[in-house]
Amino acid sequence: MPPFVFFDEVRKSFDGREVLRGLTLVIRKGEALVILGGSGTGKTVILKHIVGLLSPDEGRVFVDGKDITEYNENQLLAVRRKIGFLFQGSALFDSMSVFDNVAFPLREHTKLSESEIERRVHEKLKLVGLEGIDWMMPDKLSGGMKRRVALARAIILEPEALLYDEPTTGLDPITTRWVSKLMRNIHESLGITSVIVTHNVQSAFTVADRIAFLYRGRIKFVGTPEEIKASGDHIVQEFLKS
């Protein structure tokens, strides 16, 4: 399977602190790759490079076979249209209903009729198990419901890839399991590339085809859930048991 994303020796620093230290990573087209690692290790920095919100200090980033490292904003917009992004904390618009939150990307980026927008919004809300709540406002939703609305919005443009930034942070264990299973179901039903950054080990095992373990700015291990469980690396094992 050809790669959808390729990081080639990427380095990135903030205020003199090097976060990515020559990171090399292949994300295969159509796979669910979880980037596992502790808080503050640079997992979200990786996601932001994929959509061009950050650019490397050194190294190259390739998306769908194209080197996007020095793309301008117009070129990056074309890349971003292929990729949905589930932001940490959901990032719903508080002043908009569930329906209008999910419909927002269609109204901004397409010329679809309102009837077609309505059809697509209802289709995606059904896919995430949230039928019949179009009228509700975000402040009336539970944490898990907000994540599902944000997920429906992230897939409304039918992207080729979906990026998740700590999708289970702040959720209780039962909701975390439910959301993790939903992410896996969405991945399989849509047949897209999924990239999930998390520090939640059990969620990673539920969602991933492969897991990449980020440690001190580099990928220390990459393999299937079964392979990472069997890894002899003591740092990897210490993290899995934490």
Summary of the structure (lengths in Angstrom):
residues: 242
radius of gyration: 17.9
end to end distance: 33.2
largest distance: 56.1
contacts: 773
relative contact order: 0.18
helix: 40%
strand: 26%
